[in-house]
Amino acid sequence: MCNLYTVNVSAADIADAFKAKMPTAFNAAQGDVYPGAPGMVVREADGGRVVQAMTWGFPLPQKSKKTGLPIKPKPVNNIADLSSFMWRHIAPRPENRCLIPLTGFAEAEGEQGAKTRTWFRVKGQPVFAWAGMWKDSDEWGAVYSGLMTDCNAVVEPVHHRMPVLLLPDEWGRWLHGSLDDVRAFQDRTFPAELTEIERTAEPWLRRKVLL
């Protein structure tokens, strides 16, 4: 799973890198992105690419175990099985595809209770893309999630899964391709020689500052 990624460049930089337009009103800040929080995506609109702020995670309805009443939905921020009810209707639809810009994604590594952040990046690409899907939801408005695949040799010591990363010449195929193209991206292994790893002493779970 990928439950943390970061964008250490501005929305204007994202727009420039992805040759996309950016609306005047924009509320997705740069920095670490967590499930259920706002992030930036690039999608097709009106014949071109646009940068849009959305919530990371499709809302999955939840009910209280005690009362049986609806409670806050759970954000489903990773796409594993394309045949599941949440994805099977949108996976074939190019209009529901998006690019998730990021400068790195993290996985937890270490002993339970003392896990740290291990970061992964694409060599030679300060900003790269994660294959995503999006939709408009009743609960949170526009939402997105990222497609997952089996890890490569660099990620394997830390986690058995990783995001489906796209090289610049693959962006168009992802945004406009068929369901077979989507499956092909998920089935491939991203080249290990293009993957960088950085182990840190940053705690995986950061403590909240009490005001």
N, C-alpha and C positions, 0 to 999 in steps of 0.2 A: 504494500500500500504506500501511497504518497500522501502524507498528512501535513506537509509543510514544504513550501517553496518560497523563493524570494525574488523580488524585482528591484534591483538596485539602480535603476535608471528611471527617468521621468516618463510621463505619458507622451510628451512630445518626442522623446527619443524612440519610444515604441512606435509611434506613428511614422517616424522617419525610417526606421529599420524595416517595417513591414509595408511601406509605401501605402499608408492608410490615412484617412481623414480623422480628425479628432473633433468631437463636438465642443462647443463653447463651454457648456456646463459639464463638468467632469468631477466625480467625487471619489475615485479610487486612488488612494495614496500609495506611494512606492514603499517597499520594505517587505517584511515577512507576511505571508498570506496563509491563513488557517481556514479549515473547513467552517462554513457558515459565515465567513467574513467576505467583504467585497474584494474583488480582484479585477484585473484588466483582461479583456479578450479582444481578438481581432476577428471580425466576421464579414461576410459579404452583404452589402446592402446597396440598392439602387445602382447596381452595375460596378461597384467598387468596394474596396475594403474600408472599414471604419473601426476605430477603437471604441469599445464600450465597457462601462463598468457593470459588472454583474456579481451575484452572490455565488461563492464557490460551494456547490453541492446542490443536487436535486432534492427537494423536500420529500422525505418519506414519512407519511402519517404515523403517529405514535399514540398509544393509549396508556393511561395510568394503570399499573398492575393492581393498585389498591381500589380505585374507583371505577375503572373502565371508561373514564371520560377522556376525550382528546387532550393531549398535551403538546408541547412544542415539537414540531417535526424534527427528524434527524437529517442532517445534510449528507447525502450520498455523493462523495466527492471523487470516487474512482469508478471506472467502468471496467469490469472484469469479463463478465459473460454477456456477449451481445444478444443472446437469445432470451435473456430475462425480460420480464414484463416492463421494466423501467426503460429499456433501451431498444427493444426489438422494433418498435414502431418508428423511432426517429433515426436509427442507424442507417437505413437506406436513403435518407433524405438529405441531399447536400445543403439545403437551406438551414438545417439544424447543426451543421458543422462549424467549428471555429478553431482558431489557433490561440493557444494559451501562451503568451510571452513570459519568459522567466530568465533569470540569470543564474539560477542554481536550484536544485531540489535536495532535500535532506531526508536521511533515515536515522532512526535511533540505533545506537551501537553501545554495547557494554553490559555490565551487570544490572539486574533488576534493582531499581531504586537509585542507580547512579549512571543512567544512560546519558550519552552525549550525542551531539549532532555531528553526523558525517555528511559532508556536502559533495554533490556531484555536479559537474559542468561539462559542456561540450568544448573541446579544444578549439581555439581560434575563433570562437563565437561568443562575444560578450553578452549577446542576447540570442536566445534560441527559442524554439517552439515545441510545445507539447500538443499532441492531437486531442482536440476537445469536441464536445457536443454541448448544445445549449437549447433552452426553450424558455417560453414565458410561463411562469407559474402563478397560481392564485395566491400562494402564501408569501412569496418573496420577490415577485416580479421576475425579471430575467435572471436565469441561473445557468450554471455550466458545470461540467464534470470532465475529467480527463481519462483517456483510454490507457489501460495498463497492459503490459506484456511480460514475458519471461525476462529475467535479468541477463546481462552479459557478464563476462569474466571479471570485470572491474567491480561491478555492483554485487556480485554473488557472495563475497565474504560477509556482506552486511545484510542483504535481503534477497529473497528469491524472485521478487517482482520489481519492475521499474516502469516509469512512464514511457509511452510511445513517443519518442523524440523524432522530429522532422527536420531534415536539412532544407535550406532555402529553396532548392529546386524541386522539392516535394510538396511545398505548401499548396500549389494550385491543384495537384492531384488529390490531396486530402480534401480541399474545399469543394471540388467539383466531381470527384470520382464516384464510382459505383460502390455498392455494398461489397463486391469482390475486392475492390481496392482497399476498403476499410479493413477487411479481414486479412488482406495481405500485409498491411502495415502492422497489425497486431501479431501476426504469425512470425514476422522476421525478428532477428536479433540485432539490436543497434550495435554498430561496430565498437568493439572495446578500445581500439586504437584511437577513437575520437572522444573517449570518455576520461575525464579527470576526476580524481578523488582528493578530498581534503578532510582529514580527521581533525577535530577540534576538541577543546575542553568545555565548550558551551553546554550547559545542561539542556537535555532534551525538553524538559518541562520547566519553563521559567516561572519563578514565583511572582505572584501579583503583589504590587505595592499597595498596601492598605493606606488610604487617605483618611 
